[in-house]
Amino acid sequence: QIRHASVERLLDRLTDLRFLSIDFLNTFLLTYRVFTTGHTLLDALKKVYKSHEGGASQDNAGNINTSLSSVAAPG
């Protein structure tokens, strides 16, 4: 259970797959506006995505883009 942490550490925890927790994710998404902004959150998530994208093969990057496109496409 986390009692206090910096915004950076919370975002690190949020994006670290070793600590994947639906409870943490739900709590974070319900409370992040208390200690940060949506803009800061999206910037941090973009950095994580770009860092993983750089390490991915072209094939994986294509799969990720295709998956994101299918999720974003109107249904």
mmCIF file of the N, C-alpha and C atoms, coordinates in Angstrom:
data_MODEL
# 
_entry.id   MODEL 
# 
loop_
_atom_site.group_PDB 
_atom_site.id 
_atom_site.type_symbol 
_atom_site.label_atom_id 
_atom_site.label_alt_id 
_atom_site.label_comp_id 
_atom_site.label_asym_id 
_atom_site.label_entity_id 
_atom_site.label_seq_id 
_atom_site.pdbx_PDB_ins_code 
_atom_site.Cartn_x 
_atom_site.Cartn_y 
_atom_site.Cartn_z 
_atom_site.occupancy 
_atom_site.B_iso_or_equiv 
_atom_site.pdbx_formal_charge 
_atom_site.auth_seq_id 
_atom_site.auth_comp_id 
_atom_site.auth_asym_id 
_atom_site.auth_atom_id 
_atom_site.pdbx_PDB_model_num 
ATOM 1   N N  . GLN A 1 1  ? 0.847   -1.173 0.000   1.00 0.00 ? 1  GLN A N  1 
ATOM 2   C CA . GLN A 1 1  ? 0.000   0.000  0.000   1.00 0.00 ? 1  GLN A CA 1 
ATOM 3   C C  . GLN A 1 1  ? 0.899   1.245  0.000   1.00 0.00 ? 1  GLN A C  1 
ATOM 4   N N  . ILE A 1 2  ? 0.601   2.167  -0.882  1.00 0.00 ? 2  ILE A N  1 
ATOM 5   C CA . ILE A 1 2  ? 1.372   3.398  -1.002  1.00 0.00 ? 2  ILE A CA 1 
ATOM 6   C C  . ILE A 1 2  ? 0.689   4.482  -0.189  1.00 0.00 ? 2  ILE A C  1 
ATOM 7   N N  . ARG A 1 3  ? 1.444   5.138  0.678   1.00 0.00 ? 3  ARG A N  1 
ATOM 8   C CA . ARG A 1 3  ? 0.889   6.216  1.502   1.00 0.00 ? 3  ARG A CA 1 
ATOM 9   C C  . ARG A 1 3  ? 1.271   7.581  0.954   1.00 0.00 ? 3  ARG A C  1 
ATOM 10  N N  . HIS A 1 4  ? 2.473   7.715  0.434   1.00 0.00 ? 4  HIS A N  1 
ATOM 11  C CA . HIS A 1 4  ? 2.906   8.967  -0.175  1.00 0.00 ? 4  HIS A CA 1 
ATOM 12  C C  . HIS A 1 4  ? 4.064   8.689  -1.132  1.00 0.00 ? 4  HIS A C  1 
ATOM 13  N N  . ALA A 1 5  ? 4.140   9.497  -2.176  1.00 0.00 ? 5  ALA A N  1 
ATOM 14  C CA . ALA A 1 5  ? 5.206   9.362  -3.171  1.00 0.00 ? 5  ALA A CA 1 
ATOM 15  C C  . ALA A 1 5  ? 5.196   10.607 -4.046  1.00 0.00 ? 5  ALA A C  1 
ATOM 16  N N  . SER A 1 6  ? 6.303   10.825 -4.726  1.00 0.00 ? 6  SER A N  1 
ATOM 17  C CA . SER A 1 6  ? 6.347   11.942 -5.672  1.00 0.00 ? 6  SER A CA 1 
ATOM 18  C C  . SER A 1 6  ? 5.530   11.564 -6.911  1.00 0.00 ? 6  SER A C  1 
ATOM 19  N N  . VAL A 1 7  ? 5.151   12.567 -7.670  1.00 0.00 ? 7  VAL A N  1 
ATOM 20  C CA . VAL A 1 7  ? 4.406   12.323 -8.910  1.00 0.00 ? 7  VAL A CA 1 
ATOM 21  C C  . VAL A 1 7  ? 5.225   11.429 -9.834  1.00 0.00 ? 7  VAL A C  1 
ATOM 22  N N  . GLU A 1 8  ? 6.527   11.693 -9.915  1.00 0.00 ? 8  GLU A N  1 
ATOM 23  C CA . GLU A 1 8  ? 7.385   10.894 -10.794 1.00 0.00 ? 8  GLU A CA 1 
ATOM 24  C C  . GLU A 1 8  ? 7.383   9.423  -10.398 1.00 0.00 ? 8  GLU A C  1 
ATOM 25  N N  . ARG A 1 9  ? 7.470   9.161  -9.092  1.00 0.00 ? 9  ARG A N  1 
ATOM 26  C CA . ARG A 1 9  ? 7.484   7.764  -8.637  1.00 0.00 ? 9  ARG A CA 1 
ATOM 27  C C  . ARG A 1 9  ? 6.133   7.087  -8.876  1.00 0.00 ? 9  ARG A C  1 
ATOM 28  N N  . LEU A 1 10 ? 5.050   7.823  -8.687  1.00 0.00 ? 10 LEU A N  1 
ATOM 29  C CA . LEU A 1 10 ? 3.736   7.247  -8.959  1.00 0.00 ? 10 LEU A CA 1 
ATOM 30  C C  . LEU A 1 10 ? 3.591   6.896  -10.435 1.00 0.00 ? 10 LEU A C  1 
ATOM 31  N N  . LEU A 1 11 ? 4.079   7.777  -11.312 1.00 0.00 ? 11 LEU A N  1 
ATOM 32  C CA . LEU A 1 11 ? 4.009   7.505  -12.741 1.00 0.00 ? 11 LEU A CA 1 
ATOM 33  C C  . LEU A 1 11 ? 4.927   6.341  -13.125 1.00 0.00 ? 11 LEU A C  1 
ATOM 34  N N  . ASP A 1 12 ? 6.085   6.255  -12.465 1.00 0.00 ? 12 ASP A N  1 
ATOM 35  C CA . ASP A 1 12 ? 6.965   5.103  -12.692 1.00 0.00 ? 12 ASP A CA 1 
ATOM 36  C C  . ASP A 1 12 ? 6.252   3.814  -12.319 1.00 0.00 ? 12 ASP A C  1 
ATOM 37  N N  . ARG A 1 13 ? 5.605   3.823  -11.190 1.00 0.00 ? 13 ARG A N  1 
ATOM 38  C CA . ARG A 1 13 ? 4.887   2.635  -10.719 1.00 0.00 ? 13 ARG A CA 1 
ATOM 39  C C  . ARG A 1 13 ? 3.726   2.291  -11.649 1.00 0.00 ? 13 ARG A C  1 
ATOM 40  N N  . LEU A 1 14 ? 3.038   3.312  -12.119 1.00 0.00 ? 14 LEU A N  1 
ATOM 41  C CA . LEU A 1 14 ? 1.897   3.114  -13.012 1.00 0.00 ? 14 LEU A CA 1 
ATOM 42  C C  . LEU A 1 14 ? 2.320   2.417  -14.302 1.00 0.00 ? 14 LEU A C  1 
ATOM 43  N N  . THR A 1 15 ? 3.495   2.745  -14.810 1.00 0.00 ? 15 THR A N  1 
ATOM 44  C CA . THR A 1 15 ? 3.929   2.233  -16.116 1.00 0.00 ? 15 THR A CA 1 
ATOM 45  C C  . THR A 1 15 ? 4.898   1.055  -16.014 1.00 0.00 ? 15 THR A C  1 
ATOM 46  N N  . ASP A 1 16 ? 5.199   0.596  -14.811 1.00 0.00 ? 16 ASP A N  1 
ATOM 47  C CA . ASP A 1 16 ? 6.111   -0.539 -14.629 1.00 0.00 ? 16 ASP A CA 1 
ATOM 48  C C  . ASP A 1 16 ? 5.307   -1.833 -14.627 1.00 0.00 ? 16 ASP A C  1 
ATOM 49  N N  . LEU A 1 17 ? 5.494   -2.642 -15.658 1.00 0.00 ? 17 LEU A N  1 
ATOM 50  C CA . LEU A 1 17 ? 4.705   -3.869 -15.802 1.00 0.00 ? 17 LEU A CA 1 
ATOM 51  C C  . LEU A 1 17 ? 4.977   -4.886 -14.699 1.00 0.00 ? 17 LEU A C  1 
ATOM 52  N N  . ARG A 1 18 ? 6.099   -4.747 -13.990 1.00 0.00 ? 18 ARG A N  1 
ATOM 53  C CA . ARG A 1 18 ? 6.380   -5.669 -12.885 1.00 0.00 ? 18 ARG A CA 1 
ATOM 54  C C  . ARG A 1 18 ? 5.400   -5.461 -11.736 1.00 0.00 ? 18 ARG A C  1 
ATOM 55  N N  . PHE A 1 19 ? 4.809   -4.270 -11.650 1.00 0.00 ? 19 PHE A N  1 
ATOM 56  C CA . PHE A 1 19 ? 3.896   -3.941 -10.561 1.00 0.00 ? 19 PHE A CA 1 
ATOM 57  C C  . PHE A 1 19 ? 2.472   -3.741 -11.061 1.00 0.00 ? 19 PHE A C  1 
ATOM 58  N N  . LEU A 1 20 ? 2.115   -4.398 -12.142 1.00 0.00 ? 20 LEU A N  1 
ATOM 59  C CA . LEU A 1 20 ? 0.797   -4.237 -12.741 1.00 0.00 ? 20 LEU A CA 1 
ATOM 60  C C  . LEU A 1 20 ? -0.293  -4.617 -11.729 1.00 0.00 ? 20 LEU A C  1 
ATOM 61  N N  . SER A 1 21 ? -1.161  -3.652 -11.432 1.00 0.00 ? 21 SER A N  1 
ATOM 62  C CA . SER A 1 21 ? -2.227  -3.876 -10.459 1.00 0.00 ? 21 SER A CA 1 
ATOM 63  C C  . SER A 1 21 ? -3.448  -3.080 -10.887 1.00 0.00 ? 21 SER A C  1 
ATOM 64  N N  . ILE A 1 22 ? -4.557  -3.763 -11.072 1.00 0.00 ? 22 ILE A N  1 
ATOM 65  C CA . ILE A 1 22 ? -5.785  -3.081 -11.464 1.00 0.00 ? 22 ILE A CA 1 
ATOM 66  C C  . ILE A 1 22 ? -6.268  -2.171 -10.335 1.00 0.00 ? 22 ILE A C  1 
ATOM 67  N N  . ASP A 1 23 ? -6.027  -2.551 -9.088  1.00 0.00 ? 23 ASP A N  1 
ATOM 68  C CA . ASP A 1 23 ? -6.414  -1.703 -7.963  1.00 0.00 ? 23 ASP A CA 1 
ATOM 69  C C  . ASP A 1 23 ? -5.625  -0.402 -7.967  1.00 0.00 ? 23 ASP A C  1 
ATOM 70  N N  . PHE A 1 24 ? -4.307  -0.488 -8.203  1.00 0.00 ? 24 PHE A N  1 
ATOM 71  C CA . PHE A 1 24 ? -3.490  0.724  -8.258  1.00 0.00 ? 24 PHE A CA 1 
ATOM 72  C C  . PHE A 1 24 ? -3.923  1.597  -9.432  1.00 0.00 ? 24 PHE A C  1 
ATOM 73  N N  . LEU A 1 25 ? -4.142  0.987  -10.584 1.00 0.00 ? 25 LEU A N  1 
ATOM 74  C CA . LEU A 1 25 ? -4.564  1.730  -11.765 1.00 0.00 ? 25 LEU A CA 1 
ATOM 75  C C  . LEU A 1 25 ? -5.877  2.468  -11.507 1.00 0.00 ? 25 LEU A C  1 
ATOM 76  N N  . ASN A 1 26 ? -6.860  1.775  -10.971 1.00 0.00 ? 26 ASN A N  1 
ATOM 77  C CA . ASN A 1 26 ? -8.151  2.407  -10.685 1.00 0.00 ? 26 ASN A CA 1 
ATOM 78  C C  . ASN A 1 26 ? -8.006  3.549  -9.684  1.00 0.00 ? 26 ASN A C  1 
ATOM 79  N N  . THR A 1 27 ? -7.253  3.321  -8.616  1.00 0.00 ? 27 THR A N  1 
ATOM 80  C CA . THR A 1 27 ? -7.052  4.356  -7.604  1.00 0.00 ? 27 THR A CA 1 
ATOM 81  C C  . THR A 1 27 ? -6.321  5.551  -8.199  1.00 0.00 ? 27 THR A C  1 
ATOM 82  N N  . PHE A 1 28 ? -5.294  5.272  -8.990  1.00 0.00 ? 28 PHE A N  1 
ATOM 83  C CA . PHE A 1 28 ? -4.538  6.355  -9.616  1.00 0.00 ? 28 PHE A CA 1 
ATOM 84  C C  . PHE A 1 28 ? -5.439  7.185  -10.517 1.00 0.00 ? 28 PHE A C  1 
ATOM 85  N N  . LEU A 1 29 ? -6.203  6.534  -11.367 1.00 0.00 ? 29 LEU A N  1 
ATOM 86  C CA . LEU A 1 29 ? -7.055  7.258  -12.309 1.00 0.00 ? 29 LEU A CA 1 
ATOM 87  C C  . LEU A 1 29 ? -8.166  8.043  -11.611 1.00 0.00 ? 29 LEU A C  1 
ATOM 88  N N  . LEU A 1 30 ? -8.606  7.577  -10.469 1.00 0.00 ? 30 LEU A N  1 
ATOM 89  C CA . LEU A 1 30 ? -9.627  8.304  -9.712  1.00 0.00 ? 30 LEU A CA 1 
ATOM 90  C C  . LEU A 1 30 ? -9.071  9.499  -8.952  1.00 0.00 ? 30 LEU A C  1 
ATOM 91  N N  . THR A 1 31 ? -7.760  9.480  -8.636  1.00 0.00 ? 31 THR A N  1 
ATOM 92  C CA . THR A 1 31 ? -7.213  10.508 -7.748  1.00 0.00 ? 31 THR A CA 1 
ATOM 93  C C  . THR A 1 31 ? -6.112  11.377 -8.350  1.00 0.00 ? 31 THR A C  1 
ATOM 94  N N  . TYR A 1 32 ? -5.631  11.108 -9.552  1.00 0.00 ? 32 TYR A N  1 
ATOM 95  C CA . TYR A 1 32 ? -4.462  11.831 -10.059 1.00 0.00 ? 32 TYR A CA 1 
ATOM 96  C C  . TYR A 1 32 ? -4.676  13.336 -10.140 1.00 0.00 ? 32 TYR A C  1 
ATOM 97  N N  . ARG A 1 33 ? -5.912  13.783 -10.321 1.00 0.00 ? 33 ARG A N  1 
ATOM 98  C CA . ARG A 1 33 ? -6.177  15.221 -10.444 1.00 0.00 ? 33 ARG A CA 1 
ATOM 99  C C  . ARG A 1 33 ? -5.898  15.981 -9.151  1.00 0.00 ? 33 ARG A C  1 
ATOM 100 N N  . VAL A 1 34 ? -5.777  15.268 -8.048  1.00 0.00 ? 34 VAL A N  1 
ATOM 101 C CA . VAL A 1 34 ? -5.461  15.903 -6.773  1.00 0.00 ? 34 VAL A CA 1 
ATOM 102 C C  . VAL A 1 34 ? -4.006  16.363 -6.740  1.00 0.00 ? 34 VAL A C  1 
ATOM 103 N N  . PHE A 1 35 ? -3.105  15.616 -7.394  1.00 0.00 ? 35 PHE A N  1 
ATOM 104 C CA . PHE A 1 35 ? -1.682  15.898 -7.278  1.00 0.00 ? 35 PHE A CA 1 
ATOM 105 C C  . PHE A 1 35 ? -0.964  16.189 -8.596  1.00 0.00 ? 35 PHE A C  1 
ATOM 106 N N  . THR A 1 36 ? -1.657  16.133 -9.723  1.00 0.00 ? 36 THR A N  1 
ATOM 107 C CA . THR A 1 36 ? -1.037  16.469 -11.002 1.00 0.00 ? 36 THR A CA 1 
ATOM 108 C C  . THR A 1 36 ? -2.136  16.851 -11.992 1.00 0.00 ? 36 THR A C  1 
ATOM 109 N N  . THR A 1 37 ? -1.715  17.159 -13.212 1.00 0.00 ? 37 THR A N  1 
ATOM 110 C CA . THR A 1 37 ? -2.690  17.531 -14.242 1.00 0.00 ? 37 THR A CA 1 
ATOM 111 C C  . THR A 1 37 ? -2.771  16.434 -15.295 1.00 0.00 ? 37 THR A C  1 
ATOM 112 N N  . GLY A 1 38 ? -3.829  16.470 -16.072 1.00 0.00 ? 38 GLY A N  1 
ATOM 113 C CA . GLY A 1 38 ? -3.970  15.527 -17.170 1.00 0.00 ? 38 GLY A CA 1 
ATOM 114 C C  . GLY A 1 38 ? -2.853  15.698 -18.190 1.00 0.00 ? 38 GLY A C  1 
ATOM 115 N N  . HIS A 1 39 ? -2.435  16.946 -18.410 1.00 0.00 ? 39 HIS A N  1 
ATOM 116 C CA . HIS A 1 39 ? -1.354  17.227 -19.362 1.00 0.00 ? 39 HIS A CA 1 
ATOM 117 C C  . HIS A 1 39 ? -0.051  16.558 -18.915 1.00 0.00 ? 39 HIS A C  1 
ATOM 118 N N  . THR A 1 40 ? 0.274   16.681 -17.635 1.00 0.00 ? 40 THR A N  1 
ATOM 119 C CA . THR A 1 40 ? 1.485   16.052 -17.103 1.00 0.00 ? 40 THR A CA 1 
ATOM 120 C C  . THR A 1 40 ? 1.411   14.535 -17.238 1.00 0.00 ? 40 THR A C  1 
ATOM 121 N N  . LEU A 1 41 ? 0.257   13.984 -16.938 1.00 0.00 ? 41 LEU A N  1 
ATOM 122 C CA . LEU A 1 41 ? 0.062   12.540 -17.041 1.00 0.00 ? 41 LEU A CA 1 
ATOM 123 C C  . LEU A 1 41 ? 0.245   12.063 -18.479 1.00 0.00 ? 41 LEU A C  1 
ATOM 124 N N  . LEU A 1 42 ? -0.384  12.748 -19.432 1.00 0.00 ? 42 LEU A N  1 
ATOM 125 C CA . LEU A 1 42 ? -0.259  12.340 -20.829 1.00 0.00 ? 42 LEU A CA 1 
ATOM 126 C C  . LEU A 1 42 ? 1.164   12.499 -21.338 1.00 0.00 ? 42 LEU A C  1 
ATOM 127 N N  . ASP A 1 43 ? 1.862   13.549 -20.939 1.00 0.00 ? 43 ASP A N  1 
ATOM 128 C CA . ASP A 1 43 ? 3.268   13.715 -21.334 1.00 0.00 ? 43 ASP A CA 1 
ATOM 129 C C  . ASP A 1 43 ? 4.117   12.553 -20.821 1.00 0.00 ? 43 ASP A C  1 
ATOM 130 N N  . ALA A 1 44 ? 3.894   12.161 -19.576 1.00 0.00 ? 44 ALA A N  1 
ATOM 131 C CA . ALA A 1 44 ? 4.652   11.051 -18.997 1.00 0.00 ? 44 ALA A CA 1 
ATOM 132 C C  . ALA A 1 44 ? 4.344   9.745  -19.724 1.00 0.00 ? 44 ALA A C  1 
ATOM 133 N N  . LEU A 1 45 ? 3.075   9.517  -20.043 1.00 0.00 ? 45 LEU A N  1 
ATOM 134 C CA . LEU A 1 45 ? 2.703   8.296  -20.756 1.00 0.00 ? 45 LEU A CA 1 
ATOM 135 C C  . LEU A 1 45 ? 3.281   8.273  -22.174 1.00 0.00 ? 45 LEU A C  1 
ATOM 136 N N  . LYS A 1 46 ? 3.337   9.439  -22.826 1.00 0.00 ? 46 LYS A N  1 
ATOM 137 C CA . LYS A 1 46 ? 3.951   9.515  -24.158 1.00 0.00 ? 46 LYS A CA 1 
ATOM 138 C C  . LYS A 1 46 ? 5.426   9.175  -24.094 1.00 0.00 ? 46 LYS A C  1 
ATOM 139 N N  . LYS A 1 47 ? 6.125   9.655  -23.064 1.00 0.00 ? 47 LYS A N  1 
ATOM 140 C CA . LYS A 1 47 ? 7.549   9.348  -22.915 1.00 0.00 ? 47 LYS A CA 1 
ATOM 141 C C  . LYS A 1 47 ? 7.769   7.845  -22.753 1.00 0.00 ? 47 LYS A C  1 
ATOM 142 N N  . VAL A 1 48 ? 6.931   7.216  -21.952 1.00 0.00 ? 48 VAL A N  1 
ATOM 143 C CA . VAL A 1 48 ? 7.048   5.768  -21.747 1.00 0.00 ? 48 VAL A CA 1 
ATOM 144 C C  . VAL A 1 48 ? 6.791   5.033  -23.060 1.00 0.00 ? 48 VAL A C  1 
ATOM 145 N N  . TYR A 1 49 ? 5.747   5.418  -23.777 1.00 0.00 ? 49 TYR A N  1 
ATOM 146 C CA . TYR A 1 49 ? 5.415   4.774  -25.048 1.00 0.00 ? 49 TYR A CA 1 
ATOM 147 C C  . TYR A 1 49 ? 6.564   4.930  -26.036 1.00 0.00 ? 49 TYR A C  1 
ATOM 148 N N  . LYS A 1 50 ? 7.108   6.146  -26.138 1.00 0.00 ? 50 LYS A N  1 
ATOM 149 C CA . LYS A 1 50 ? 8.197   6.394  -27.084 1.00 0.00 ? 50 LYS A CA 1 
ATOM 150 C C  . LYS A 1 50 ? 9.452   5.629  -26.697 1.00 0.00 ? 50 LYS A C  1 
ATOM 151 N N  . SER A 1 51 ? 9.729   5.492  -25.407 1.00 0.00 ? 51 SER A N  1 
ATOM 152 C CA . SER A 1 51 ? 10.922  4.752  -24.984 1.00 0.00 ? 51 SER A CA 1 
ATOM 153 C C  . SER A 1 51 ? 10.775  3.270  -25.313 1.00 0.00 ? 51 SER A C  1 
ATOM 154 N N  . HIS A 1 52 ? 9.568   2.739  -25.176 1.00 0.00 ? 52 HIS A N  1 
ATOM 155 C CA . HIS A 1 52 ? 9.335   1.338  -25.526 1.00 0.00 ? 52 HIS A CA 1 
ATOM 156 C C  . HIS A 1 52 ? 9.294   1.150  -27.036 1.00 0.00 ? 52 HIS A C  1 
ATOM 157 N N  . GLU A 1 53 ? 8.785   2.123  -27.737 1.00 0.00 ? 53 GLU A N  1 
ATOM 158 C CA . GLU A 1 53 ? 8.705   2.043  -29.189 1.00 0.00 ? 53 GLU A CA 1 
ATOM 159 C C  . GLU A 1 53 ? 10.102  2.016  -29.800 1.00 0.00 ? 53 GLU A C  1 
ATOM 160 N N  . GLY A 1 54 ? 11.045  2.785  -29.244 1.00 0.00 ? 54 GLY A N  1 
ATOM 161 C CA . GLY A 1 54 ? 12.411  2.808  -29.749 1.00 0.00 ? 54 GLY A CA 1 
ATOM 162 C C  . GLY A 1 54 ? 13.105  1.475  -29.587 1.00 0.00 ? 54 GLY A C  1 
ATOM 163 N N  . GLY A 1 55 ? 12.744  0.720  -28.530 1.00 0.00 ? 55 GLY A N  1 
ATOM 164 C CA . GLY A 1 55 ? 13.357  -0.575 -28.293 1.00 0.00 ? 55 GLY A CA 1 
ATOM 165 C C  . GLY A 1 55 ? 12.654  -1.711 -29.015 1.00 0.00 ? 55 GLY A C  1 
ATOM 166 N N  . ALA A 1 56 ? 11.494  -1.444 -29.563 1.00 0.00 ? 56 ALA A N  1 
ATOM 167 C CA . ALA A 1 56 ? 10.723  -2.491 -30.249 1.00 0.00 ? 56 ALA A CA 1 
ATOM 168 C C  . ALA A 1 56 ? 11.213  -2.660 -31.675 1.00 0.00 ? 56 ALA A C  1 
ATOM 169 N N  . SER A 1 57 ? 11.010  -3.833 -32.197 1.00 0.00 ? 57 SER A N  1 
ATOM 170 C CA . SER A 1 57 ? 11.342  -4.055 -33.600 1.00 0.00 ? 57 SER A CA 1 
ATOM 171 C C  . SER A 1 57 ? 10.319  -3.342 -34.470 1.00 0.00 ? 57 SER A C  1 
ATOM 172 N N  . GLN A 1 58 ? 10.623  -3.149 -35.729 1.00 0.00 ? 58 GLN A N  1 
ATOM 173 C CA . GLN A 1 58 ? 9.681   -2.493 -36.637 1.00 0.00 ? 58 GLN A CA 1 
ATOM 174 C C  . GLN A 1 58 ? 8.378   -3.272 -36.704 1.00 0.00 ? 58 GLN A C  1 
ATOM 175 N N  . ASP A 1 59 ? 8.452   -4.601 -36.676 1.00 0.00 ? 59 ASP A N  1 
ATOM 176 C CA . ASP A 1 59 ? 7.251   -5.420 -36.742 1.00 0.00 ? 59 ASP A CA 1 
ATOM 177 C C  . ASP A 1 59 ? 6.364   -5.177 -35.522 1.00 0.00 ? 59 ASP A C  1 
ATOM 178 N N  . ASN A 1 60 ? 6.965   -5.151 -34.326 1.00 0.00 ? 60 ASN A N  1 
ATOM 179 C CA . ASN A 1 60 ? 6.190   -4.888 -33.117 1.00 0.00 ? 60 ASN A CA 1 
ATOM 180 C C  . ASN A 1 60 ? 5.604   -3.494 -33.135 1.00 0.00 ? 60 ASN A C  1 
ATOM 181 N N  . ALA A 1 61 ? 6.375   -2.508 -33.590 1.00 0.00 ? 61 ALA A N  1 
ATOM 182 C CA . ALA A 1 61 ? 5.873   -1.139 -33.653 1.00 0.00 ? 61 ALA A CA 1 
ATOM 183 C C  . ALA A 1 61 ? 4.671   -1.073 -34.587 1.00 0.00 ? 61 ALA A C  1 
ATOM 184 N N  . GLY A 1 62 ? 4.719   -1.789 -35.697 1.00 0.00 ? 62 GLY A N  1 
ATOM 185 C CA . GLY A 1 62 ? 3.586   -1.835 -36.622 1.00 0.00 ? 62 GLY A CA 1 
ATOM 186 C C  . GLY A 1 62 ? 2.373   -2.473 -35.979 1.00 0.00 ? 62 GLY A C  1 
ATOM 187 N N  . ASN A 1 63 ? 2.595   -3.545 -35.210 1.00 0.00 ? 63 ASN A N  1 
ATOM 188 C CA . ASN A 1 63 ? 1.485   -4.199 -34.513 1.00 0.00 ? 63 ASN A CA 1 
ATOM 189 C C  . ASN A 1 63 ? 0.860   -3.275 -33.484 1.00 0.00 ? 63 ASN A C  1 
ATOM 190 N N  . ILE A 1 64 ? 1.696   -2.523 -32.766 1.00 0.00 ? 64 ILE A N  1 
ATOM 191 C CA . ILE A 1 64 ? 1.178   -1.591 -31.769 1.00 0.00 ? 64 ILE A CA 1 
ATOM 192 C C  . ILE A 1 64 ? 0.357   -0.513 -32.450 1.00 0.00 ? 64 ILE A C  1 
ATOM 193 N N  . ASN A 1 65 ? 0.865   0.043  -33.531 1.00 0.00 ? 65 ASN A N  1 
ATOM 194 C CA . ASN A 1 65 ? 0.132   1.089  -34.239 1.00 0.00 ? 65 ASN A CA 1 
ATOM 195 C C  . ASN A 1 65 ? -1.193  0.562  -34.784 1.00 0.00 ? 65 ASN A C  1 
ATOM 196 N N  . THR A 1 66 ? -1.183  -0.657 -35.321 1.00 0.00 ? 66 THR A N  1 
ATOM 197 C CA . THR A 1 66 ? -2.413  -1.263 -35.841 1.00 0.00 ? 66 THR A CA 1 
ATOM 198 C C  . THR A 1 66 ? -3.414  -1.470 -34.709 1.00 0.00 ? 66 THR A C  1 
ATOM 199 N N  . SER A 1 67 ? -2.930  -1.945 -33.547 1.00 0.00 ? 67 SER A N  1 
ATOM 200 C CA . SER A 1 67 ? -3.814  -2.155 -32.420 1.00 0.00 ? 67 SER A CA 1 
ATOM 201 C C  . SER A 1 67 ? -4.415  -0.853 -31.934 1.00 0.00 ? 67 SER A C  1 
ATOM 202 N N  . LEU A 1 68 ? -3.585  0.181  -31.833 1.00 0.00 ? 68 LEU A N  1 
ATOM 203 C CA . LEU A 1 68 ? -4.083  1.478  -31.383 1.00 0.00 ? 68 LEU A CA 1 
ATOM 204 C C  . LEU A 1 68 ? -5.087  2.040  -32.381 1.00 0.00 ? 68 LEU A C  1 
ATOM 205 N N  . SER A 1 69 ? -4.842  1.848  -33.671 1.00 0.00 ? 69 SER A N  1 
ATOM 206 C CA . SER A 1 69 ? -5.765  2.343  -34.684 1.00 0.00 ? 69 SER A CA 1 
ATOM 207 C C  . SER A 1 69 ? -7.120  1.644  -34.579 1.00 0.00 ? 69 SER A C  1 
ATOM 208 N N  . SER A 1 70 ? -7.094  0.347  -34.324 1.00 0.00 ? 70 SER A N  1 
ATOM 209 C CA . SER A 1 70 ? -8.359  -0.382 -34.236 1.00 0.00 ? 70 SER A CA 1 
ATOM 210 C C  . SER A 1 70 ? -9.143  0.015  -32.989 1.00 0.00 ? 70 SER A C  1 
ATOM 211 N N  . VAL A 1 71 ? -8.448  0.352  -31.907 1.00 0.00 ? 71 VAL A N  1 
ATOM 212 C CA . VAL A 1 71 ? -9.124  0.796  -30.694 1.00 0.00 ? 71 VAL A CA 1 
ATOM 213 C C  . VAL A 1 71 ? -9.712  2.183  -30.905 1.00 0.00 ? 71 VAL A C  1 
ATOM 214 N N  . ALA A 1 72 ? -8.973  3.049  -31.602 1.00 0.00 ? 72 ALA A N  1 
ATOM 215 C CA . ALA A 1 72 ? -9.400  4.440  -31.796 1.00 0.00 ? 72 ALA A CA 1 
ATOM 216 C C  . ALA A 1 72 ? -10.450 4.577  -32.891 1.00 0.00 ? 72 ALA A C  1 
ATOM 217 N N  . ALA A 1 73 ? -10.574 3.569  -33.748 1.00 0.00 ? 73 ALA A N  1 
ATOM 218 C CA . ALA A 1 73 ? -11.520 3.664  -34.865 1.00 0.00 ? 73 ALA A CA 1 
ATOM 219 C C  . ALA A 1 73 ? -12.950 3.652  -34.345 1.00 0.00 ? 73 ALA A C  1 
ATOM 220 N N  . PRO A 1 74 ? -13.804 4.489  -34.932 1.00 0.00 ? 74 PRO A N  1 
ATOM 221 C CA . PRO A 1 74 ? -15.211 4.505  -34.515 1.00 0.00 ? 74 PRO A CA 1 
ATOM 222 C C  . PRO A 1 74 ? -15.887 3.178  -34.837 1.00 0.00 ? 74 PRO A C  1 
ATOM 223 N N  . GLY A 1 75 ? -16.759 2.745  -33.951 1.00 0.00 ? 75 GLY A N  1 
ATOM 224 C CA . GLY A 1 75 ? -17.384 1.440  -34.138 1.00 0.00 ? 75 GLY A CA 1 
ATOM 225 C C  . GLY A 1 75 ? -18.771 1.451  -34.589 1.00 0.00 ? 75 GLY A C  1 
# 
